[in-house]
Amino acid sequence: MNRKTNVNAAIFLLFFLLFIHVIRIILHAKIYIVYSMGVGPLFLIALIIFLILLLYFKG
């Protein structure tokens, strides 16, 4: 597949951000995830996953 290098770099950076947010949630989550960390990080993770999929399939 011929993809531009910027798209590959963006996908890599988004995966890196997703990994960092998942690790942060695992380290700081309590029993009630929504109450202990808020809903913002969950929306951010959903946005990162959406952007990864968009860039991957749009190319």
N, CA, C and O atoms as a Maestro MAE file, in Angstrom:
{
 s_m_m2io_version
 :::
 2.0.0
}

f_m_ct {
 s_m_title
 :::
 protein
 m_atom[236] {
  # First column is atom index #
  i_m_mmod_type
  r_m_x_coord
  r_m_y_coord
  r_m_z_coord
  i_m_residue_number
  s_m_chain_name
  s_m_pdb_residue_name
  s_m_pdb_atom_name
  i_m_atomic_number
  :::
  1 25 0.842 -1.174 0.000 1 A "MET " " N  " 7
  2 3 0.000 0.000 0.000 1 A "MET " " CA " 6
  3 2 0.891 1.241 0.000 1 A "MET " " C  " 6
  4 15 1.833 1.341 0.785 1 A "MET " " O  " 8
  5 25 0.590 2.156 -0.863 2 A "ASN " " N  " 7
  6 3 1.343 3.400 -0.910 2 A "ASN " " CA " 6
  7 2 0.676 4.431 -0.018 2 A "ASN " " C  " 6
  8 15 -0.375 4.984 -0.343 2 A "ASN " " O  " 8
  9 25 1.308 4.669 1.100 3 A "ARG " " N  " 7
  10 3 0.800 5.682 2.024 3 A "ARG " " CA " 6
  11 2 1.866 6.737 2.192 3 A "ARG " " C  " 6
  12 15 3.063 6.466 2.090 3 A "ARG " " O  " 8
  13 25 1.412 7.927 2.449 4 A "LYS " " N  " 7
  14 3 2.363 8.993 2.712 4 A "LYS " " CA " 6
  15 2 3.006 8.755 4.067 4 A "LYS " " C  " 6
  16 15 2.393 8.180 4.966 4 A "LYS " " O  " 8
  17 25 4.237 9.200 4.204 5 A "THR " " N  " 7
  18 3 4.948 8.981 5.461 5 A "THR " " CA " 6
  19 2 4.318 9.772 6.598 5 A "THR " " C  " 6
  20 15 4.417 9.364 7.755 5 A "THR " " O  " 8
  21 25 3.677 10.888 6.296 6 A "ASN " " N  " 7
  22 3 3.034 11.671 7.355 6 A "ASN " " CA " 6
  23 2 1.860 10.914 7.958 6 A "ASN " " C  " 6
  24 15 1.620 11.000 9.162 6 A "ASN " " O  " 8
  25 25 1.131 10.181 7.139 7 A "VAL " " N  " 7
  26 3 0.001 9.407 7.643 7 A "VAL " " CA " 6
  27 2 0.506 8.286 8.544 7 A "VAL " " C  " 6
  28 15 -0.075 8.027 9.598 7 A "VAL " " O  " 8
  29 25 1.576 7.624 8.139 8 A "ASN " " N  " 7
  30 3 2.147 6.571 8.979 8 A "ASN " " CA " 6
  31 2 2.655 7.135 10.299 8 A "ASN " " C  " 6
  32 15 2.489 6.508 11.345 8 A "ASN " " O  " 8
  33 25 3.268 8.303 10.261 9 A "ALA " " N  " 7
  34 3 3.754 8.927 11.490 9 A "ALA " " CA " 6
  35 2 2.590 9.321 12.385 9 A "ALA " " C  " 6
  36 15 2.667 9.169 13.604 9 A "ALA " " O  " 8
  37 25 1.512 9.826 11.794 10 A "ALA " " N  " 7
  38 3 0.339 10.214 12.583 10 A "ALA " " CA " 6
  39 2 -0.298 8.991 13.235 10 A "ALA " " C  " 6
  40 15 -0.707 9.055 14.394 10 A "ALA " " O  " 8
  41 25 -0.386 7.885 12.512 11 A "ILE " " N  " 7
  42 3 -0.946 6.660 13.075 11 A "ILE " " CA " 6
  43 2 -0.069 6.166 14.219 11 A "ILE " " C  " 6
  44 15 -0.586 5.732 15.248 11 A "ILE " " O  " 8
  45 25 1.232 6.225 14.056 12 A "PHE " " N  " 7
  46 3 2.142 5.814 15.125 12 A "PHE " " CA " 6
  47 2 1.969 6.687 16.368 12 A "PHE " " C  " 6
  48 15 1.903 6.171 17.484 12 A "PHE " " O  " 8
  49 25 1.898 7.992 16.182 13 A "LEU " " N  " 7
  50 3 1.724 8.893 17.318 13 A "LEU " " CA " 6
  51 2 0.385 8.677 18.008 13 A "LEU " " C  " 6
  52 15 0.306 8.755 19.234 13 A "LEU " " O  " 8
  53 25 -0.659 8.408 17.252 14 A "LEU " " N  " 7
  54 3 -1.966 8.153 17.858 14 A "LEU " " CA " 6
  55 2 -1.958 6.850 18.655 14 A "LEU " " C  " 6
  56 15 -2.551 6.784 19.732 14 A "LEU " " O  " 8
  57 25 -1.299 5.823 18.146 15 A "PHE " " N  " 7
  58 3 -1.162 4.586 18.917 15 A "PHE " " CA " 6
  59 2 -0.383 4.826 20.205 15 A "PHE " " C  " 6
  60 15 -0.722 4.275 21.252 15 A "PHE " " O  " 8
  61 25 0.656 5.645 20.127 16 A "PHE " " N  " 7
  62 3 1.446 5.971 21.313 16 A "PHE " " CA " 6
  63 2 0.599 6.716 22.344 16 A "PHE " " C  " 6
  64 15 0.667 6.409 23.534 16 A "PHE " " O  " 8
  65 25 -0.200 7.693 21.901 17 A "LEU " " N  " 7
  66 3 -1.094 8.407 22.813 17 A "LEU " " CA " 6
  67 2 -2.126 7.473 23.430 17 A "LEU " " C  " 6
  68 15 -2.430 7.570 24.619 17 A "LEU " " O  " 8
  69 25 -2.657 6.577 22.626 18 A "LEU " " N  " 7
  70 3 -3.633 5.616 23.134 18 A "LEU " " CA " 6
  71 2 -3.006 4.723 24.200 18 A "LEU " " C  " 6
  72 15 -3.626 4.449 25.228 18 A "LEU " " O  " 8
  73 25 -1.791 4.275 23.958 19 A "PHE " " N  " 7
  74 3 -1.095 3.427 24.921 19 A "PHE " " CA " 6
  75 2 -0.874 4.173 26.239 19 A "PHE " " C  " 6
  76 15 -1.087 3.611 27.313 19 A "PHE " " O  " 8
  77 25 -0.456 5.416 26.161 20 A "ILE " " N  " 7
  78 3 -0.216 6.204 27.372 20 A "ILE " " CA " 6
  79 2 -1.504 6.410 28.152 20 A "ILE " " C  " 6
  80 15 -1.500 6.309 29.379 20 A "ILE " " O  " 8
  81 25 -2.604 6.696 27.469 21 A "HIS " " N  " 7
  82 3 -3.877 6.912 28.163 21 A "HIS " " CA " 6
  83 2 -4.393 5.623 28.802 21 A "HIS " " C  " 6
  84 15 -4.945 5.658 29.901 21 A "HIS " " O  " 8
  85 25 -4.222 4.510 28.136 22 A "VAL " " N  " 7
  86 3 -4.663 3.235 28.716 22 A "VAL " " CA " 6
  87 2 -3.846 2.912 29.959 22 A "VAL " " C  " 6
  88 15 -4.400 2.470 30.965 22 A "VAL " " O  " 8
  89 25 -2.538 3.126 29.902 23 A "ILE " " N  " 7
  90 3 -1.698 2.891 31.076 23 A "ILE " " CA " 6
  91 2 -2.088 3.825 32.212 23 A "ILE " " C  " 6
  92 15 -2.120 3.410 33.370 23 A "ILE " " O  " 8
  93 25 -2.384 5.080 31.894 24 A "ARG " " N  " 7
  94 3 -2.789 6.036 32.926 24 A "ARG " " CA " 6
  95 2 -4.104 5.621 33.580 24 A "ARG " " C  " 6
  96 15 -4.271 5.760 34.792 24 A "ARG " " O  " 8
  97 25 -5.023 5.120 32.789 25 A "ILE " " N  " 7
  98 3 -6.298 4.666 33.337 25 A "ILE " " CA " 6
  99 2 -6.085 3.450 34.236 25 A "ILE " " C  " 6
  100 15 -6.684 3.357 35.307 25 A "ILE " " O  " 8
  101 25 -5.236 2.521 33.805 26 A "ILE " " N  " 7
  102 3 -4.986 1.326 34.612 26 A "ILE " " CA " 6
  103 2 -4.339 1.704 35.944 26 A "ILE " " C  " 6
  104 15 -4.669 1.122 36.978 26 A "ILE " " O  " 8
  105 25 -3.430 2.663 35.929 27 A "LEU " " N  " 7
  106 3 -2.738 3.033 37.159 27 A "LEU " " CA " 6
  107 2 -3.606 3.848 38.113 27 A "LEU " " C  " 6
  108 15 -3.458 3.739 39.330 27 A "LEU " " O  " 8
  109 25 -4.510 4.663 37.572 28 A "HIS " " N  " 7
  110 3 -5.254 5.585 38.417 28 A "HIS " " CA " 6
  111 2 -6.722 5.226 38.601 28 A "HIS " " C  " 6
  112 15 -7.433 5.919 39.328 28 A "HIS " " O  " 8
  113 25 -7.188 4.170 37.966 29 A "ALA " " N  " 7
  114 3 -8.594 3.807 38.084 29 A "ALA " " CA " 6
  115 2 -8.858 3.123 39.419 29 A "ALA " " C  " 6
  116 15 -8.034 2.361 39.926 29 A "ALA " " O  " 8
  117 25 -9.991 3.408 39.954 30 A "LYS " " N  " 7
  118 3 -10.429 2.734 41.173 30 A "LYS " " CA " 6
  119 2 -11.569 1.801 40.789 30 A "LYS " " C  " 6
  120 15 -11.721 1.464 39.615 30 A "LYS " " O  " 8
  121 25 -12.351 1.390 41.737 31 A "ILE " " N  " 7
  122 3 -13.449 0.480 41.436 31 A "ILE " " CA " 6
  123 2 -14.464 1.149 40.514 31 A "ILE " " C  " 6
  124 15 -14.937 0.542 39.553 31 A "ILE " " O  " 8
  125 25 -14.787 2.377 40.808 32 A "TYR " " N  " 7
  126 3 -15.727 3.118 39.974 32 A "TYR " " CA " 6
  127 2 -14.930 3.982 39.012 32 A "TYR " " C  " 6
  128 15 -14.520 5.090 39.358 32 A "TYR " " O  " 8
  129 25 -14.712 3.476 37.810 33 A "ILE " " N  " 7
  130 3 -13.834 4.135 36.843 33 A "ILE " " CA " 6
  131 2 -14.362 5.516 36.476 33 A "ILE " " C  " 6
  132 15 -13.593 6.477 36.436 33 A "ILE " " O  " 8
  133 25 -15.652 5.630 36.211 34 A "VAL " " N  " 7
  134 3 -16.206 6.895 35.740 34 A "VAL " " CA " 6
  135 2 -16.088 7.965 36.824 34 A "VAL " " C  " 6
  136 15 -15.840 9.129 36.509 34 A "VAL " " O  " 8
  137 25 -16.259 7.598 38.078 35 A "TYR " " N  " 7
  138 3 -16.215 8.589 39.150 35 A "TYR " " CA " 6
  139 2 -14.786 8.982 39.509 35 A "TYR " " C  " 6
  140 15 -14.546 10.119 39.916 35 A "TYR " " O  " 8
  141 25 -13.847 8.073 39.367 36 A "SER " " N  " 7
  142 3 -12.492 8.382 39.816 36 A "SER " " CA " 6
  143 2 -11.695 9.168 38.783 36 A "SER " " C  " 6
  144 15 -10.824 9.950 39.163 36 A "SER " " O  " 8
  145 25 -11.960 8.992 37.495 37 A "MET " " N  " 7
  146 3 -11.153 9.695 36.511 37 A "MET " " CA " 6
  147 2 -11.964 10.648 35.650 37 A "MET " " C  " 6
  148 15 -11.379 11.439 34.911 37 A "MET " " O  " 8
  149 25 -13.268 10.604 35.717 38 A "GLY " " N  " 7
  150 3 -14.078 11.460 34.868 38 A "GLY " " CA " 6
  151 2 -14.336 10.811 33.524 38 A "GLY " " C  " 6
  152 15 -13.800 9.748 33.210 38 A "GLY " " O  " 8
  153 25 -15.154 11.461 32.752 39 A "VAL " " N  " 7
  154 3 -15.533 10.905 31.449 39 A "VAL " " CA " 6
  155 2 -14.622 11.424 30.346 39 A "VAL " " C  " 6
  156 15 -14.587 10.845 29.261 39 A "VAL " " O  " 8
  157 25 -13.888 12.497 30.595 40 A "GLY " " N  " 7
  158 3 -13.026 13.115 29.583 40 A "GLY " " CA " 6
  159 2 -12.010 12.183 28.972 40 A "GLY " " C  " 6
  160 15 -11.923 12.117 27.746 40 A "GLY " " O  " 8
  161 25 -11.228 11.449 29.767 41 A "PRO " " N  " 7
  162 3 -10.243 10.534 29.165 41 A "PRO " " CA " 6
  163 2 -10.877 9.441 28.309 41 A "PRO " " C  " 6
  164 15 -10.280 9.002 27.326 41 A "PRO " " O  " 8
  165 25 -12.072 9.002 28.671 42 A "LEU " " N  " 7
  166 3 -12.744 7.992 27.836 42 A "LEU " " CA " 6
  167 2 -13.108 8.570 26.473 42 A "LEU " " C  " 6
  168 15 -12.969 7.894 25.454 42 A "LEU " " O  " 8
  169 25 -13.575 9.819 26.449 43 A "PHE " " N  " 7
  170 3 -13.868 10.471 25.172 43 A "PHE " " CA " 6
  171 2 -12.592 10.688 24.364 43 A "PHE " " C  " 6
  172 15 -12.602 10.558 23.140 43 A "PHE " " O  " 8
  173 25 -11.492 11.020 25.045 44 A "LEU " " N  " 7
  174 3 -10.226 11.215 24.358 44 A "LEU " " CA " 6
  175 2 -9.737 9.911 23.739 44 A "LEU " " C  " 6
  176 15 -9.237 9.914 22.614 44 A "LEU " " O  " 8
  177 25 -9.872 8.813 24.447 45 A "ILE " " N  " 7
  178 3 -9.474 7.509 23.904 45 A "ILE " " CA " 6
  179 2 -10.346 7.142 22.705 45 A "ILE " " C  " 6
  180 15 -9.846 6.634 21.701 45 A "ILE " " O  " 8
  181 25 -11.641 7.398 22.812 46 A "ALA " " N  " 7
  182 3 -12.536 7.122 21.685 46 A "ALA " " CA " 6
  183 2 -12.159 7.974 20.472 46 A "ALA " " C  " 6
  184 15 -12.200 7.492 19.340 46 A "ALA " " O  " 8
  185 25 -11.794 9.229 20.702 47 A "LEU " " N  " 7
  186 3 -11.379 10.106 19.605 47 A "LEU " " CA " 6
  187 2 -10.089 9.611 18.969 47 A "LEU " " C  " 6
  188 15 -9.960 9.629 17.745 47 A "LEU " " O  " 8
  189 25 -9.140 9.173 19.774 48 A "ILE " " N  " 7
  190 3 -7.877 8.662 19.234 48 A "ILE " " CA " 6
  191 2 -8.116 7.403 18.401 48 A "ILE " " C  " 6
  192 15 -7.546 7.257 17.320 48 A "ILE " " O  " 8
  193 25 -8.949 6.502 18.895 49 A "ILE " " N  " 7
  194 3 -9.261 5.282 18.132 49 A "ILE " " CA " 6
  195 2 -9.954 5.634 16.823 49 A "ILE " " C  " 6
  196 15 -9.654 5.048 15.783 49 A "ILE " " O  " 8
  197 25 -10.877 6.587 16.870 50 A "PHE " " N  " 7
  198 3 -11.561 7.024 15.647 50 A "PHE " " CA " 6
  199 2 -10.568 7.609 14.646 50 A "PHE " " C  " 6
  200 15 -10.649 7.315 13.453 50 A "PHE " " O  " 8
  201 25 -9.634 8.431 15.115 51 A "LEU " " N  " 7
  202 3 -8.659 9.022 14.205 51 A "LEU " " CA " 6
  203 2 -7.721 7.970 13.620 51 A "LEU " " C  " 6
  204 15 -7.345 8.062 12.451 51 A "LEU " " O  " 8
  205 25 -7.342 6.975 14.416 52 A "ILE " " N  " 7
  206 3 -6.502 5.894 13.898 52 A "ILE " " CA " 6
  207 2 -7.238 5.161 12.778 52 A "ILE " " C  " 6
  208 15 -6.678 4.921 11.709 52 A "ILE " " O  " 8
  209 25 -8.482 4.812 13.032 53 A "LEU " " N  " 7
  210 3 -9.257 4.093 12.011 53 A "LEU " " CA " 6
  211 2 -9.479 4.952 10.774 53 A "LEU " " C  " 6
  212 15 -9.391 4.458 9.650 53 A "LEU " " O  " 8
  213 25 -9.765 6.241 10.975 54 A "LEU " " N  " 7
  214 3 -9.986 7.133 9.846 54 A "LEU " " CA " 6
  215 2 -8.727 7.240 8.983 54 A "LEU " " C  " 6
  216 15 -8.797 7.136 7.758 54 A "LEU " " O  " 8
  217 25 -7.586 7.447 9.624 55 A "LEU " " N  " 7
  218 3 -6.345 7.569 8.868 55 A "LEU " " CA " 6
  219 2 -5.946 6.252 8.224 55 A "LEU " " C  " 6
  220 15 -5.376 6.241 7.133 55 A "LEU " " O  " 8
  221 25 -6.239 5.148 8.887 56 A "TYR " " N  " 7
  222 3 -5.859 3.844 8.331 56 A "TYR " " CA " 6
  223 2 -6.661 3.517 7.076 56 A "TYR " " C  " 6
  224 15 -6.101 3.086 6.068 56 A "TYR " " O  " 8
  225 25 -7.980 3.724 7.142 57 A "PHE " " N  " 7
  226 3 -8.812 3.348 6.010 57 A "PHE " " CA " 6
  227 2 -8.856 4.429 4.931 57 A "PHE " " C  " 6
  228 15 -9.056 4.117 3.757 57 A "PHE " " O  " 8
  229 25 -8.674 5.678 5.307 58 A "LYS " " N  " 7
  230 3 -8.680 6.755 4.331 58 A "LYS " " CA " 6
  231 2 -7.336 6.813 3.596 58 A "LYS " " C  " 6
  232 15 -7.273 7.090 2.398 58 A "LYS " " O  " 8
  233 25 -6.269 6.543 4.348 59 A "GLY " " N  " 7
  234 3 -4.935 6.439 3.788 59 A "GLY " " CA " 6
  235 2 -4.404 7.718 3.267 59 A "GLY " " C  " 6
  236 15 -3.281 7.761 2.766 59 A "GLY " " O  " 8
  :::
 }
 m_bond[235] {
  # First column is bond index #
  i_m_from
  i_m_to
  i_m_order
  :::
  1 1 2 1
  2 2 3 1
  3 3 4 2
  4 3 5 1
  5 5 6 1
  6 6 7 1
  7 7 8 2
  8 7 9 1
  9 9 10 1
  10 10 11 1
  11 11 12 2
  12 11 13 1
  13 13 14 1
  14 14 15 1
  15 15 16 2
  16 15 17 1
  17 17 18 1
  18 18 19 1
  19 19 20 2
  20 19 21 1
  21 21 22 1
  22 22 23 1
  23 23 24 2
  24 23 25 1
  25 25 26 1
  26 26 27 1
  27 27 28 2
  28 27 29 1
  29 29 30 1
  30 30 31 1
  31 31 32 2
  32 31 33 1
  33 33 34 1
  34 34 35 1
  35 35 36 2
  36 35 37 1
  37 37 38 1
  38 38 39 1
  39 39 40 2
  40 39 41 1
  41 41 42 1
  42 42 43 1
  43 43 44 2
  44 43 45 1
  45 45 46 1
  46 46 47 1
  47 47 48 2
  48 47 49 1
  49 49 50 1
  50 50 51 1
  51 51 52 2
  52 51 53 1
  53 53 54 1
  54 54 55 1
  55 55 56 2
  56 55 57 1
  57 57 58 1
  58 58 59 1
  59 59 60 2
  60 59 61 1
  61 61 62 1
  62 62 63 1
  63 63 64 2
  64 63 65 1
  65 65 66 1
  66 66 67 1
  67 67 68 2
  68 67 69 1
  69 69 70 1
  70 70 71 1
  71 71 72 2
  72 71 73 1
  73 73 74 1
  74 74 75 1
  75 75 76 2
  76 75 77 1
  77 77 78 1
  78 78 79 1
  79 79 80 2
  80 79 81 1
  81 81 82 1
  82 82 83 1
  83 83 84 2
  84 83 85 1
  85 85 86 1
  86 86 87 1
  87 87 88 2
  88 87 89 1
  89 89 90 1
  90 90 91 1
  91 91 92 2
  92 91 93 1
  93 93 94 1
  94 94 95 1
  95 95 96 2
  96 95 97 1
  97 97 98 1
  98 98 99 1
  99 99 100 2
  100 99 101 1
  101 101 102 1
  102 102 103 1
  103 103 104 2
  104 103 105 1
  105 105 106 1
  106 106 107 1
  107 107 108 2
  108 107 109 1
  109 109 110 1
  110 110 111 1
  111 111 112 2
  112 111 113 1
  113 113 114 1
  114 114 115 1
  115 115 116 2
  116 115 117 1
  117 117 118 1
  118 118 119 1
  119 119 120 2
  120 119 121 1
  121 121 122 1
  122 122 123 1
  123 123 124 2
  124 123 125 1
  125 125 126 1
  126 126 127 1
  127 127 128 2
  128 127 129 1
  129 129 130 1
  130 130 131 1
  131 131 132 2
  132 131 133 1
  133 133 134 1
  134 134 135 1
  135 135 136 2
  136 135 137 1
  137 137 138 1
  138 138 139 1
  139 139 140 2
  140 139 141 1
  141 141 142 1
  142 142 143 1
  143 143 144 2
  144 143 145 1
  145 145 146 1
  146 146 147 1
  147 147 148 2
  148 147 149 1
  149 149 150 1
  150 150 151 1
  151 151 152 2
  152 151 153 1
  153 153 154 1
  154 154 155 1
  155 155 156 2
  156 155 157 1
  157 157 158 1
  158 158 159 1
  159 159 160 2
  160 159 161 1
  161 161 162 1
  162 162 163 1
  163 163 164 2
  164 163 165 1
  165 165 166 1
  166 166 167 1
  167 167 168 2
  168 167 169 1
  169 169 170 1
  170 170 171 1
  171 171 172 2
  172 171 173 1
  173 173 174 1
  174 174 175 1
  175 175 176 2
  176 175 177 1
  177 177 178 1
  178 178 179 1
  179 179 180 2
  180 179 181 1
  181 181 182 1
  182 182 183 1
  183 183 184 2
  184 183 185 1
  185 185 186 1
  186 186 187 1
  187 187 188 2
  188 187 189 1
  189 189 190 1
  190 190 191 1
  191 191 192 2
  192 191 193 1
  193 193 194 1
  194 194 195 1
  195 195 196 2
  196 195 197 1
  197 197 198 1
  198 198 199 1
  199 199 200 2
  200 199 201 1
  201 201 202 1
  202 202 203 1
  203 203 204 2
  204 203 205 1
  205 205 206 1
  206 206 207 1
  207 207 208 2
  208 207 209 1
  209 209 210 1
  210 210 211 1
  211 211 212 2
  212 211 213 1
  213 213 214 1
  214 214 215 1
  215 215 216 2
  216 215 217 1
  217 217 218 1
  218 218 219 1
  219 219 220 2
  220 219 221 1
  221 221 222 1
  222 222 223 1
  223 223 224 2
  224 223 225 1
  225 225 226 1
  226 226 227 1
  227 227 228 2
  228 227 229 1
  229 229 230 1
  230 230 231 1
  231 231 232 2
  232 231 233 1
  233 233 234 1
  234 234 235 1
  235 235 236 2
  :::
 }
}
